[in-house]
Amino acid sequence: MENALGISGPQAIMMAITASFTILGMVMLLAAMLMKARWKPSYAVEFVFVGIMLGLAWYGDLTSVKTYTAYQANLNAEERRISGNYDGLGEEAFDKVVTVIAFQWGFGFINEEEEISRNALMVKPGETVLLKIMSNDVIHGFNIPVAQITAEIDPDEKREMWIRAPDEPGQYLIQCVNYCGIGHAQMKAWLVVDAGEENNGENS
């Protein structure tokens, strides 16, 4: 099973930092309640604390800019038609057919061999791919900026859309764009364009 996101990433780092500061704050509050003498931190400690806060703000802004840049990539490029609604030509008209399961909070991609990849849609450059998108729980959004495609998926329906994979190998952002709960911000995946041998969703 392919997991393009894993447990690392900017969001996980920020959550770990936030949790660490929360625990540290509770410990300091408890210590302040139990200490007999009031602790007065030096100016150096205060400057370090302010520096850490500014560093976290800079890091958060940097990761946001990177995500925004990924969203905007190729959106205005004058390219061939690269996505659209399924027009009834039959599955044989596409190079690949993939079932997409949206769930709180991730995506599962099932290929024609019924192999599932978590958060990674594996394709070859230039392939036409029919996507059968469905939700496993609540209303989700399905957005691939590079393919200029967005869909809203209700739990009781299936959306069929197609994309043409980019010619340039790499990882292209996929994300839910409908708020679907507390983990919505983490609901991301990758369109992985690999020019190598046949990808079947297995671990590499």
Backbone bond lengths (Angstrom), bond angles and torsions (degrees), N, CA, C in turn:
res aa  C-N    CA-C-N  psi(-1)  N-CA   C-N-CA  omega(-1)  CA-C   N-CA-C  phi
1 M - - - 1.462 - - 1.519 109.73 -
2 E 1.319 116.36 130.50 1.460 121.74 -179.80 1.518 109.47 -89.55
3 N 1.326 116.50 128.83 1.454 121.31 175.69 1.519 107.71 -123.99
4 A 1.324 116.41 100.72 1.457 119.98 -173.63 1.523 112.57 -74.44
5 L 1.323 117.82 -22.06 1.443 119.95 -175.22 1.522 113.17 -94.85
6 G 1.314 117.62 -38.75 1.453 120.92 -177.01 1.520 110.84 63.75
7 I 1.348 116.73 -156.40 1.461 120.00 -179.34 1.520 111.17 -108.21
8 S 1.333 117.37 4.25 1.448 120.52 179.81 1.518 109.92 -101.38
9 G 1.326 116.09 -177.95 1.448 120.45 178.86 1.513 111.50 125.57
10 P 1.327 117.75 167.63 1.474 121.42 -177.14 1.515 113.37 -58.27
11 Q 1.348 116.93 -41.83 1.459 119.15 -178.63 1.531 111.25 -63.41
12 A 1.345 115.62 -42.57 1.461 119.25 179.66 1.523 111.04 -64.41
13 I 1.336 116.64 -38.44 1.463 120.62 178.61 1.525 110.71 -63.91
14 M 1.340 116.19 -46.02 1.458 119.66 -179.89 1.521 111.83 -64.51
15 M 1.331 116.78 -38.12 1.466 120.06 177.57 1.523 110.73 -65.20
16 A 1.341 117.30 -39.14 1.466 121.43 178.84 1.522 110.42 -65.45
17 I 1.346 116.59 -41.73 1.459 120.22 178.45 1.519 110.60 -64.54
18 T 1.341 116.43 -44.08 1.463 120.35 179.57 1.525 111.28 -61.29
19 A 1.334 116.11 -43.84 1.465 120.14 178.83 1.531 110.62 -63.34
20 S 1.335 116.90 -40.00 1.464 120.77 179.99 1.523 111.25 -63.45
21 F 1.356 116.24 -44.22 1.458 119.57 179.30 1.530 111.52 -66.80
22 T 1.326 116.92 -34.78 1.468 119.92 177.88 1.516 110.70 -63.58
23 I 1.333 115.70 -46.82 1.471 120.01 179.36 1.519 110.68 -63.89
24 L 1.358 116.63 -43.72 1.465 120.25 179.38 1.524 110.70 -61.43
25 G 1.336 117.09 -41.45 1.456 120.29 179.28 1.517 112.23 -63.14
26 M 1.331 117.31 -39.48 1.464 120.80 178.61 1.526 110.82 -66.74
27 V 1.334 115.84 -40.23 1.468 119.30 178.26 1.521 110.61 -63.74
28 M 1.325 116.83 -43.95 1.469 120.17 179.82 1.522 111.99 -65.35
29 L 1.345 115.82 -37.78 1.464 119.31 177.52 1.523 110.74 -64.34
30 L 1.324 115.93 -42.68 1.468 119.76 178.05 1.519 111.09 -63.79
31 A 1.337 115.36 -41.01 1.471 119.11 179.54 1.522 110.96 -64.36
32 A 1.347 116.25 -39.79 1.464 119.81 179.70 1.527 111.44 -63.80
33 M 1.330 116.23 -32.70 1.460 120.05 179.93 1.523 111.61 -73.62
34 L 1.320 116.36 -31.18 1.458 120.00 -174.49 1.524 113.86 -95.71
35 M 1.348 117.38 -21.11 1.467 120.36 -178.86 1.533 110.67 -71.61
36 K 1.308 115.47 139.89 1.463 119.67 179.46 1.527 111.30 -76.06
37 A 1.336 116.02 -42.17 1.466 120.37 179.75 1.519 109.83 -101.00
38 R 1.316 116.78 141.56 1.451 121.39 -179.88 1.531 109.89 -73.51
39 W 1.319 116.28 132.38 1.471 121.09 179.49 1.514 109.36 -88.02
40 K 1.317 116.13 129.31 1.453 121.19 178.71 1.531 108.34 -114.31
41 P 1.338 116.91 106.41 1.463 119.56 -178.96 1.520 111.67 -68.12
42 S 1.328 115.60 149.43 1.464 120.71 179.26 1.529 109.76 -75.53
43 Y 1.312 115.26 167.73 1.460 119.58 177.29 1.525 111.42 -61.74
44 A 1.318 116.31 -34.13 1.466 120.12 -179.63 1.525 110.79 -60.54
45 V 1.331 116.85 -41.98 1.462 121.10 178.65 1.531 110.54 -63.54
46 E 1.324 115.83 -41.41 1.462 119.37 179.91 1.528 111.00 -66.05
47 F 1.336 117.16 -41.18 1.462 120.46 178.73 1.533 110.71 -63.90
48 V 1.330 116.92 -39.74 1.468 120.44 178.23 1.526 110.36 -63.37
49 F 1.332 116.25 -42.73 1.465 120.22 179.95 1.531 110.69 -62.50
50 V 1.332 116.87 -45.21 1.471 120.54 178.11 1.526 110.22 -62.37
51 G 1.332 116.80 -40.27 1.460 120.36 178.20 1.519 112.29 -61.72
52 I 1.326 116.00 -40.35 1.472 119.76 177.86 1.520 110.57 -63.74
53 M 1.331 117.52 -42.84 1.463 120.85 179.04 1.520 111.45 -62.11
54 L 1.342 116.42 -42.46 1.467 119.76 178.32 1.529 111.03 -65.64
55 G 1.331 116.60 -37.12 1.460 120.43 177.68 1.515 112.27 -64.46
56 L 1.323 116.69 -40.84 1.462 120.36 178.04 1.522 111.16 -65.80
57 A 1.354 116.46 -40.09 1.463 119.56 177.67 1.528 110.47 -63.28
58 W 1.335 117.26 -41.29 1.467 120.80 178.59 1.523 110.76 -64.19
59 Y 1.335 117.24 -42.79 1.468 121.20 -179.55 1.527 110.60 -64.21
60 G 1.324 117.13 -43.62 1.460 120.40 178.66 1.516 111.54 -62.51
61 D 1.343 117.03 -41.09 1.461 120.22 178.64 1.524 111.19 -66.42
62 L 1.330 117.16 -39.13 1.465 120.84 179.74 1.521 111.44 -62.39
63 T 1.336 117.91 -45.82 1.457 120.87 -179.90 1.524 111.28 -67.03
64 S 1.336 116.97 -34.28 1.467 120.02 177.34 1.526 110.57 -64.97
65 V 1.330 116.96 -41.47 1.466 121.07 179.00 1.525 110.17 -63.20
66 K 1.326 117.34 -40.61 1.461 120.82 179.12 1.534 110.95 -62.70
67 T 1.335 116.47 -42.84 1.465 120.12 178.79 1.525 110.70 -65.11
68 Y 1.323 116.58 -43.70 1.464 120.84 179.11 1.529 110.40 -61.55
69 T 1.327 116.83 -41.84 1.463 120.93 179.29 1.520 110.76 -61.97
70 A 1.354 116.42 -40.63 1.465 120.32 178.64 1.521 111.10 -63.97
71 Y 1.339 116.34 -37.75 1.464 120.01 178.50 1.526 111.15 -63.46
72 Q 1.331 116.19 -40.16 1.453 120.30 -172.47 1.531 113.18 -84.55
73 A 1.332 117.66 -11.93 1.461 121.16 -174.76 1.529 111.14 -58.60
74 N 1.302 115.04 126.28 1.469 123.40 173.78 1.529 114.53 67.48
75 L 1.331 117.94 7.16 1.466 118.58 -177.58 1.526 111.77 -67.15
76 N 1.331 116.49 -30.23 1.455 119.99 -177.48 1.524 113.03 -104.89
77 A 1.323 116.69 8.80 1.458 119.89 -178.58 1.526 110.32 -71.95
78 E 1.329 115.90 143.43 1.460 120.85 176.77 1.522 108.33 -87.64
79 E 1.324 116.34 91.05 1.456 121.94 -176.67 1.524 109.75 -121.92
80 R 1.317 115.24 173.92 1.457 120.83 174.66 1.530 109.58 -64.16
81 R 1.297 116.71 166.20 1.464 121.62 179.27 1.520 108.63 -61.76
82 I 1.333 116.88 125.10 1.457 119.49 -171.80 1.521 113.91 -121.58
83 S 1.331 118.58 1.22 1.457 119.34 177.18 1.517 109.32 -165.31
84 G 1.335 115.37 169.12 1.452 119.16 176.68 1.514 110.89 167.97
85 N 1.320 115.84 178.64 1.450 120.52 175.14 1.525 109.66 -75.12
86 Y 1.320 116.35 151.59 1.457 121.63 177.34 1.529 108.58 -65.63
87 D 1.332 116.32 128.07 1.465 119.80 -172.99 1.526 113.89 -105.60
88 G 1.339 118.01 14.01 1.450 120.30 172.67 1.517 115.38 81.17
89 L 1.333 118.05 19.75 1.457 119.96 179.66 1.522 112.85 -75.79
90 G 1.330 116.08 -12.95 1.462 120.01 -177.04 1.518 110.79 99.79
91 E 1.328 116.04 150.53 1.459 120.17 -176.15 1.519 112.14 -62.75
92 E 1.338 117.06 -26.42 1.460 119.61 -178.82 1.528 112.13 -67.39
93 A 1.325 117.40 -12.19 1.461 120.69 179.20 1.528 111.98 -78.62
94 F 1.335 117.42 -6.82 1.458 121.64 -176.92 1.525 111.10 -114.67
95 D 1.328 115.41 152.68 1.462 119.84 177.52 1.524 111.93 -71.96
96 K 1.317 116.43 -29.38 1.469 120.49 -176.08 1.521 109.09 -150.34
97 V 1.336 116.19 144.40 1.465 122.26 175.49 1.523 107.42 -120.72
98 V 1.330 116.30 126.44 1.465 121.47 -176.51 1.521 109.57 -129.91
99 T 1.324 116.61 131.30 1.465 121.92 172.52 1.522 108.45 -90.71
100 V 1.330 116.38 128.74 1.461 122.01 -178.28 1.523 108.68 -110.24
101 I 1.326 116.56 121.52 1.464 122.18 176.60 1.526 107.99 -106.59
102 A 1.337 116.63 115.47 1.460 121.43 175.51 1.526 108.42 -93.70
103 F 1.324 116.82 135.00 1.463 120.83 -178.77 1.519 108.48 -149.43
104 Q 1.327 116.53 163.56 1.458 120.29 176.44 1.539 109.39 -77.43
105 W 1.360 120.82 108.62 1.451 125.96 2.07 1.511 106.54 -135.52
106 G 1.333 115.68 88.46 1.451 121.08 -179.94 1.516 110.57 -177.83
107 F 1.323 115.07 -174.38 1.458 122.01 179.39 1.524 109.47 -130.02
108 G 1.331 115.17 140.97 1.455 121.26 171.17 1.518 108.84 -115.04
109 F 1.326 116.57 134.44 1.463 121.90 -178.49 1.532 108.88 -117.41
110 I 1.335 116.14 118.21 1.470 121.84 -176.45 1.528 108.41 -110.64
111 N 1.347 116.32 120.79 1.466 119.09 -178.00 1.528 111.22 -87.42
112 E 1.322 116.37 -173.58 1.463 121.02 -175.27 1.518 112.73 -70.21
113 E 1.340 116.81 -17.35 1.473 120.66 175.78 1.530 111.34 -91.79
114 E 1.349 116.16 9.20 1.467 123.83 179.60 1.524 111.75 62.46
115 E 1.326 116.62 31.17 1.452 122.16 172.71 1.521 107.54 -96.11
116 I 1.316 116.47 137.71 1.461 120.76 -174.47 1.521 110.80 -110.42
117 S 1.317 115.28 137.69 1.457 122.68 174.06 1.521 107.87 -119.19
118 R 1.313 117.07 133.32 1.460 120.95 179.77 1.525 109.19 -93.64
119 N 1.323 114.16 117.94 1.456 122.34 175.00 1.527 114.60 65.43
120 A 1.333 117.63 22.89 1.467 120.44 176.15 1.521 109.60 -144.57
121 L 1.328 116.49 115.61 1.461 122.19 174.93 1.527 107.13 -97.14
122 M 1.334 116.27 106.56 1.456 122.20 -173.18 1.523 110.29 -91.18
123 V 1.342 116.69 122.64 1.462 121.82 -179.18 1.525 109.65 -140.02
124 K 1.348 115.37 170.61 1.453 121.84 173.38 1.527 109.38 -104.08
125 P 1.320 117.94 158.24 1.467 120.12 178.96 1.524 112.01 -56.72
126 G 1.326 116.24 131.94 1.452 121.71 175.53 1.508 116.26 77.19
127 E 1.336 119.04 -0.47 1.467 121.05 179.89 1.524 110.78 -66.19
128 T 1.324 115.52 144.39 1.459 120.00 169.49 1.522 107.01 -95.33
129 V 1.326 115.37 130.08 1.461 121.22 -172.35 1.520 109.62 -126.79
130 L 1.333 116.98 124.77 1.454 122.03 173.96 1.523 108.06 -89.40
131 L 1.329 117.00 124.70 1.455 122.85 -178.93 1.523 109.84 -108.19
132 K 1.328 115.90 121.78 1.463 121.74 174.65 1.522 106.44 -103.42
133 I 1.339 115.82 100.67 1.461 121.36 -169.16 1.524 110.54 -101.34
134 M 1.338 115.78 132.47 1.467 120.28 177.26 1.526 109.47 -145.25
135 S 1.339 115.17 158.54 1.462 121.46 179.29 1.525 110.15 -106.10
136 N 1.321 114.38 142.06 1.461 120.12 -179.26 1.523 112.62 -94.71
137 D 1.356 117.38 -8.50 1.462 118.43 -175.90 1.532 113.09 -149.23
138 V 1.356 117.77 -73.53 1.463 120.89 -175.15 1.533 109.26 -116.18
139 I 1.344 115.77 -177.07 1.468 119.57 176.56 1.521 109.41 -70.33
140 H 1.316 116.67 128.16 1.458 122.18 177.88 1.518 109.84 -123.97
141 G 1.318 115.82 162.75 1.450 121.97 170.78 1.517 108.90 -110.65
142 F 1.328 116.60 153.21 1.463 121.37 179.23 1.526 107.14 -133.48
143 N 1.328 116.10 113.12 1.457 120.66 -173.67 1.525 110.70 -131.34
144 I 1.348 116.15 127.57 1.463 122.21 171.86 1.522 106.09 -121.56
145 P 1.342 118.35 96.84 1.462 120.13 -175.22 1.525 113.81 -56.18
146 V 1.335 118.26 -41.65 1.455 120.36 -176.45 1.525 111.91 -64.43
147 A 1.328 117.08 -25.99 1.461 121.51 178.60 1.521 111.96 -95.95
148 Q 1.343 116.50 0.44 1.457 121.96 179.57 1.530 111.12 54.40
149 I 1.325 116.02 48.80 1.459 120.12 -176.68 1.523 109.93 -134.87
150 T 1.331 115.83 135.18 1.460 122.49 176.19 1.525 108.32 -140.92
151 A 1.311 116.55 136.70 1.466 120.95 178.49 1.522 109.30 -138.77
152 E 1.320 115.95 147.47 1.468 121.86 171.98 1.512 107.91 -107.27
153 I 1.335 116.45 130.40 1.462 120.77 -173.99 1.522 109.65 -118.23
154 D 1.333 116.88 118.34 1.458 122.27 172.73 1.528 109.48 -84.26
155 P 1.331 117.32 154.54 1.471 120.31 -178.48 1.524 114.31 -60.40
156 D 1.318 117.27 -24.69 1.467 119.45 -173.59 1.528 112.90 -105.13
157 E 1.323 117.98 18.17 1.449 118.91 -179.19 1.526 111.37 -140.26
158 K 1.320 115.76 164.49 1.455 122.43 176.44 1.524 108.56 -122.72
159 R 1.325 115.93 131.67 1.459 121.73 176.17 1.525 108.75 -104.89
160 E 1.308 116.81 133.69 1.455 120.77 177.81 1.527 108.84 -116.93
161 M 1.327 115.33 117.88 1.448 121.72 -178.53 1.525 108.23 -137.72
162 W 1.327 116.07 162.96 1.457 118.07 179.27 1.526 109.82 -129.87
163 I 1.329 114.54 154.60 1.460 121.15 175.29 1.527 108.80 -134.95
164 R 1.305 115.07 158.13 1.458 120.85 168.77 1.524 106.68 -108.67
165 A 1.319 116.73 122.90 1.457 120.88 -177.01 1.527 110.51 -63.42
166 P 1.321 117.92 145.35 1.461 120.61 175.83 1.529 111.35 -58.95
167 D 1.315 116.45 152.75 1.458 120.93 178.10 1.525 111.91 -76.56
168 E 1.329 115.96 -23.97 1.460 120.63 -177.18 1.529 110.34 -89.34
169 P 1.356 118.40 120.00 1.474 120.30 177.43 1.523 111.38 -58.82
170 G 1.314 115.97 148.78 1.456 120.95 178.96 1.512 111.25 153.38
171 Q 1.324 116.61 -170.32 1.450 123.30 178.83 1.518 108.78 -113.58
172 Y 1.342 115.95 127.23 1.451 122.04 -177.63 1.531 108.90 -120.55
173 L 1.320 114.90 139.04 1.453 121.31 -171.24 1.527 113.86 -66.29
174 I 1.328 115.75 137.80 1.470 124.58 167.87 1.523 106.25 -126.33
175 Q 1.335 118.12 136.32 1.456 118.70 179.70 1.510 111.43 -154.53
176 C 1.324 114.78 150.92 1.464 121.07 171.39 1.519 108.27 -73.05
177 V 1.328 117.31 133.25 1.461 121.14 -179.48 1.530 112.24 -115.90
178 N 1.324 117.60 9.88 1.464 122.27 172.22 1.525 107.74 -111.45
179 Y 1.337 116.87 128.27 1.464 118.46 179.81 1.530 109.57 -59.99
180 C 1.332 116.00 123.59 1.466 120.63 -172.69 1.519 112.73 -128.87
181 G 1.330 117.37 19.56 1.451 119.42 177.93 1.514 111.45 128.47
182 I 1.312 115.56 -175.22 1.458 122.00 -171.77 1.531 112.68 -63.68
183 G 1.316 117.88 -26.08 1.461 120.67 -179.60 1.517 114.07 -96.29
184 H 1.333 117.47 15.02 1.468 120.91 -175.77 1.529 112.47 -56.63
185 A 1.335 116.61 -41.62 1.470 119.74 -176.88 1.523 112.27 -63.65
186 Q 1.335 117.13 -22.17 1.468 120.76 -179.76 1.525 112.54 -91.63
187 M 1.330 117.42 -2.02 1.465 120.30 -174.24 1.516 110.48 -83.66
188 K 1.331 114.78 81.24 1.456 122.21 -178.22 1.521 109.95 -130.24
189 A 1.309 114.56 160.22 1.466 120.60 176.09 1.524 107.04 -151.63
190 W 1.335 115.40 -179.55 1.461 119.74 -179.94 1.516 110.79 -129.45
191 L 1.318 115.13 138.20 1.455 121.94 165.62 1.524 105.09 -87.07
192 V 1.318 116.60 106.23 1.464 121.62 -174.26 1.530 108.69 -97.52
193 V 1.317 115.85 110.19 1.462 121.94 179.58 1.526 107.87 -97.36
194 D 1.326 116.00 112.88 1.460 122.00 -175.13 1.516 109.38 -120.66
195 A 1.315 116.32 122.53 1.457 121.03 -178.77 1.523 112.41 -86.79
196 G 1.333 117.50 1.77 1.458 121.22 -178.21 1.510 112.52 -78.73
197 E 1.343 115.49 -150.21 1.459 120.70 -178.52 1.517 110.40 -70.14
198 E 1.330 116.22 171.93 1.465 123.20 -175.89 1.515 110.55 -52.47
199 N 1.353 116.18 126.76 1.452 121.95 175.48 1.517 109.18 -95.23
200 N 1.316 115.87 131.53 1.455 118.55 -179.15 1.520 112.73 -124.77
201 G 1.361 116.25 12.43 1.451 118.41 176.52 1.504 113.36 92.48
202 E 1.336 118.51 1.11 1.446 120.32 179.66 1.520 109.24 -81.73
203 N 1.329 116.58 164.50 1.435 120.66 177.81 1.509 110.26 -63.18
204 S 1.325 115.65 143.44 1.456 120.24 174.12 1.519 109.24 -109.46
